[in-house]
């Protein structure tokens, strides 16, 4: 069976819950708007911030929305996800990300990075924004090093914005005395929560509508069960919803009923 057959059956132009969506098609739920405003405030004030939340709550989507909202002539975004590494390897990845030639000495790479970032900020007048994903996997040594990396001109210039993105264990690390300097430098913390039932309904219906089907494909009872089963976790909602659509298609049903959702969550 081809996925196109299922899409055609439901009158959909594309898979409604695929992660391969442009930011223009991402649903701007009230909670997303609030979180994006906080992230933009961090960039505008140029400091160190944290985005935390359970897996699947939309941290990566928030970063995508943030990066796409930045004016390319004024900002340059960098994304790093190599977090479970040693400190020298971390600097190697960071140098490669900024277009610098890595070397084997940590101190040399530190100086090169700071010089490059300072040039971007003061000569090119472009503010770099570095997002480090899965930051809860970073060692304490690397987290402490990040604070040092943002220290420019005797800590009087915010030449680099750093966004540490990870699960809830990341924020708990900041209670350690060894990370006190970093903890006191964090100016914005964005905590992503699960969706309310109203937001879950809105998300499902908006995704279906954006993909070309204006008629409701999920019954209210089916969406209620889907919300309960997913706990309001964005990624889980999409996973269950996609599988439920398939169940409904195989059953030759024009709508997703509670029985289709039930068969997915009970497997």
N, C-alpha and C positions, 0 to 999 in steps of 0.2 A: 504494500500500500504506500502510495506517495503522499507526502504531507500536503502537497498542492490539492489533492482530492478533498482532504478534510477542510482546508481553507475555503475552497470553492463551495463545499457543501454548506458551510456556515456564512458564506458571503463575505469572507475576510480577504483583504488584499495581502496581508503578511501575518506571521505569527504574532499574536497580541502580547505575549509575555516573554519575548526574546530579550536577552540582554544586549543584543546588537541594535540598540535604538539610539537615534541621534538625541541630543539633549533637547532639541526642539519638540520632541515627542514625549519627553518625560512628564509625568503628571505633577503639576505644581500644587501639591496638597498644602493645606495651611501649615502643617508641621515642617514641610520641606521649605516653604517660603521663610519661616522663622529661622530655620537652621542656616539657610543660604544667606540671610541678612547678617547673622552673627559671623559667618565665615568671611563675608565681604568686609565687615567692620574690622576683623583681624587684619586683612590685607591692607585696608585703608590706613590703619594705625601702625602697621608694619612691626610686628612682633613675633612672639612664639605662641602658638595655639595648639589645642588638642581637639580632635574629633574622635569620640569614643562611642561604642555601642556594640551590641551583640552581632554576631555574624549574620549577614543578610538584611540588616536594618537600613541599608542604603548609604553607607559611608562612601563607597566608590562613586555612586551616582551623584552625591553631593560634591565630591571633588571635581567630577566632570562638569557639573553645572557651574561651579566656581571658576574653573579654568576657562570655560567658554565665555564667561561674562567679563573676563579681563581684557582690557584694550591692548592689542598686540604691540602698539607703539610705546606703551608705558610700562607694561609688565611682561615678564618672560617666565613661564611655568616649567617646573622640573618635577618629574615623578620618579620616585625610587621605591622599589619593593624588595630589594635584597637586604633583608633585615636580620636574618639568622646567620650572621657572619662575624668574623673577628674584626678588630678595629682597623688593622691595616687593609684588609680586604674591603671594608666599608669605605675607606678613603679612596681605594682604587675604583670602586663603582661610582663614587661621587665625582671623582675627577673625569671619568669617562662620560658621565652624564653632562658635565659642564663643558665638554669638548677639550679637556686638558689631557696631556700625556701622563699617565700614572707612572710612578716610580716605586721603588721598594722602601723608601724612607717615609714614615708617617709625618715627621716634622716638615719635610720638604713639600709634601702634598698639602699639608695644612696651610703653609705660607702661599703656595700657588693658588689654592682655592680662595683664600681671603683676598689676595691681590686681584684675582679675576672678578670676584663679586664686587669689590670696591670700585673697580674700573667700570663695571656695568652700571653701578648706581650713580657714580659721580661724573663720569666722562660721557657714557652713552645715555645717561638719564633713563635707564630701564631698571625697574625694580624686580629682582628675581624672587620667585615664590617657590619654595621647595616643599613638596609634600612627600612624607615618608610613610608608606603604607606598612601594615603589619608591625607597627612600631612597638607593640607589646613584646615582640621577640628580640628587641634590641637589648644588648647587655647594658648594665649600669655604666660601664666605662664609656660606651658609645653615647649614651644619653648625656653624660656629663660633658663629653667632647662637643656635642652639638651646641651646648650653651657657650663654650669657648669660641666656637666657630662664628657665632653671631656677635662677638665682641669686637667692635670697630671703633677706633679713635678713642681709646680709654672708655669704652662703653657709652659713648655719647652720640653714636650714629646707628640708626636702624637700617642697615644696608641690605638685610636679608630677612624675608618672612619665612618661618619654618612652621609647617603643619604636621604634627605627629598624629597619625591616624591608626587606631587599634581598638582592641576590645577592652572590656572594663578593667582588666588586670593592669592596663597601662596607667590609669589614674592612681591605682593603689601604690604603684612604685614611687610616686612623688612624695610619699610620706617618709621615705628613707632619708636619713641624715646626709648620706653621700650625694643625694640629688637635690638638696635644699636650694642650691643656687639656681638650678633649672626650674624647680617648682615655683620659686618666687618670681621667675621671669615670664611665666605663662600668663598672658593677659586675657585670653579668651578660651573658654572650654565649651564645646558643643557636644551635648549628650543626646544621641539618637535613641528614641524609644520605639516600641512597636506601635503599629497603627491602631487607632480606635476603630470600632466597628463601622462607624460612618465613613471614615477614611478608607477602610478596606473596600466598602461598597463602591465608593467614588472611584477608587483606583481601578477596580475590575471593570466597571462600566465605561470609564474613560478610555481604557486600553482597547476595549472592544470597539467603541465608537471611532477611535483614532485609526483603526485598521479597516474601516469601511462599513461596519455593520451598525446601523442605528437602532435596530430592534434589540431588546434585551436577550442575551443568550443564556444568562444564569438566572434562575429563579431566586427570589428573595431568600427562601429557605436554604437553597444551595449555597448562597453567598454567606449566610449566617453560619452554616456548618463549616464552610471553608475558612472563615475568619477564626472560628473557635479552634479548628484543627491546626491552623498555622500560628496561632498566638499573635496574629497581627504582624508577623515578620514578613517584610516585603518580598524577599526572595522566595520564601516558602509559599507565600500566596501564589506567586507566579508558577512555581513548580506544580503545586496541587491543581491549580486552575488549568494548566496546559494538559495535564494527565486526565483531568475530568472532561475536557473538551473531546479528547480522544475516545474516552469511554462513551460519551453521548453519541459521537459519530458512529462508532461500531454498533451501537444499539439503535441506529437510525432515528435518533431523537433530535428534534430541532432545537431543544433547550437542554441545558445542563440541569438535571434535577438532583435532589439530595442523594438519591441512590447512586448516582455516578460519582459524586464526591466521596460518599461512604465507601464505595468499592476501591477508591484510590487510597484512602487513609487506613484501610484495614488490611492492605496487602502485606 
